[in-house]
Every structure is written in structure tokens, then in C-alpha cells.
Amino acid sequence: MIQNKDNPKAILLILLGMTVFAVQDTFIKILSDDTNIYLIYFVRCLVGLSIIVIYLRVKKIPIIISTHYPLLTISRTIIFFLGFSLYYYSLTKLSMAVAITLFFVSPFFITILSMFIIKEKVGLRRWMAILVGFVGVYLVMNPNLKNFNIYLLFPIICAFCYAFTVVIQKKTSDKDSLFSQVIHIYISAMIFSIIIKSLFTHINFEPEIINQYKFLLTDWKIHNYVNFIMLITIGITGVTGFFCLFGAYIIGSPSVIAPFEYVMILYGILISWFIWDETLNFRGYIGLFFIITAGIYTYLREKKLNKKISIDKTLR
């Protein structure tokens, strides 16, 4: 387990990372009115990949694309791409406050999947924390069975996919470096985006279908310089957030600094309120309290049990 070196600096890096991720999600939601999700995904990955390659060149770190775990790598990149496609699409249908809050069930999924994939033991107390966390999810979703909003499931599915990739990284990080695994995610996402664009190009959708799902089906066009700047910023913020999280988990104690990731929820609530005049309802805030409390307890329990929390954070 990595020992505590500089927790205050690590906390600042966590806060900075969550800040730039909040900017990224805000711009994605703004662009969703007239920009294809996979164009955003493609540019985001192209910019991020370029920055990482330049960084590795400057630091004289070998750029390794090959993997020792081809099947796991393919599975991880597909699931990661699917998960965040759903999350980004949910931003067009939900408030940022709700989407980000629901995404933060990922620590509970990480605990559950770790038990099955890498055979970690999960005791009664952590199971109780997971149960409390999912009660919080239910309160945030506030489901209406007669008119259920299926888009509420998208951030939760993304959280599961993200958790899967994190747990898989715990298995593959012994031979595949963090940078290699991030490069795999970027390159695969660009390839998947181009494939989807090619498929959709050869299908004639009805105008009403295109209008209903325009974030998926609209043409790959950058309509103005403002959109172009936001696209480039999304790529920069994505890779900046990655470097912040990576640096934080190297110099700090994971069990101490990880709970500060929940500041992202606060950003989501404030941004939703200021820009779109949206927020959680009363039940949602109670659910948010349950999710954060259970999540922090899970981190603290990890610390008490002296379990290794992976520092290999995937690029969100």
C-alpha cells in the first residue's frame, strides 16, 4: 500500500481534478443541443491522446500500445465506451445534479465486483454500507413506476461499467502500465466513434427520430468557433483531470483523499442551479446524504482493514 506522502497537496489535486471534470460535463451538456455525442467523444480522445503522447515524449517514457491481457483490454475498452456513452447521453435528459449523483454509486459497484473478480472479502459492515448507498440511489431516482424515466438508469449503468474497468485494471496493472491502459481507452473510443458514425451514415432515419435522438444522430459538424473551443476544452479538461487524479493517488493516501471526489456532486448541483435552474428535490438530497455517507464509510473501512485501493484511476 502506498504510504502517505503529502495528503494536503493530494487533496488539492483531487479538488482540481473534480473541478475540470465538472467543466467537461457542463460543456458536453451545452454542446448536446447541436453536436453529435461521438464527435465530442472523438475530439475529446484525440486531444487527450495528443497531450499524453507529448507528455510521454518529454518525460522520455516509452509509449507502449501492446497489452499482456488482450481479452481483458478489449472487454474493458468496450464496456468503458458503452458506459460513458450512456452517461453523456443522460446529461441531455437529466439535470447534471441527478446524473452526477447517480454516477457516484461506482464505489459500491467496485466493492461488489472486487469480490467476484479479484476475490476480495466483503464483510457485513461494507454490505450494509452498500445497502444504504443503494437506498440513497432509490431516493434520488424517486421512481414513478407508471411513468418511469429510463434515462435515470444510464448514470448507474455507467457507474457499473466504470467500476468494472477499475477492477479489471487491478488485475492488469501488474504488467500493463497506467498510461498504456489510458491509451487503449482513447484509441478504442476513437475507433468505436468512427464505426458508429459510419453505420449511422448509411441508415435513413425519419426526421422525427433524428430530432428525438439528435445527440446521437446529428451530423458530425462543428457549427461555430465557440463550439470548437468547447470541444478542445473538453479534451484538455479530460486529460488534466486524469493527471490530477493520478498525481493525487501517487502522493497521497487513497483512503484519506478519495472522499474528496464527492465535491464533484456539489459542483453538479451548483452548476445545474446557476445555468439550468435545476436541482434535486427533498428526497434527492436525503438520498445524496445516504450515498456520500455510505461511500465515505466504505473508504474508511478499506483503510481500517488495510486493503490496497488501486491508484490506477481510469480516465473518466
Secondary structure, DSSP 4 states (H G I P E B T S, - for coil): -PPPS-HHHHHHHHHHHHHHHHHHHHHHHHHTTTS-HHHHHHHHHHHHHHHHHHHHHHTT-------S-HHHHHHHHHHHHHHHHHHHHHTTTS-HHHHHHHHTTHHHHHHHHHHHHS-----HHHHHHHHHHHHHHHHHH---TTS--GGGHHHHHHHHHHHHHHHHHHHHTTTS-HHHHHHHHHHHHHHHHHHHHHHHHTS---HHHHHHTHHHHS-S---SHHHHHHHHHHHHHHHHHHHHHHHHHHHS-HHHHGGGGGHHHHHHHHHHHHHH-----HHHHHHHHHHHHHHHHHHHHHHHTTPPPP--PPP-
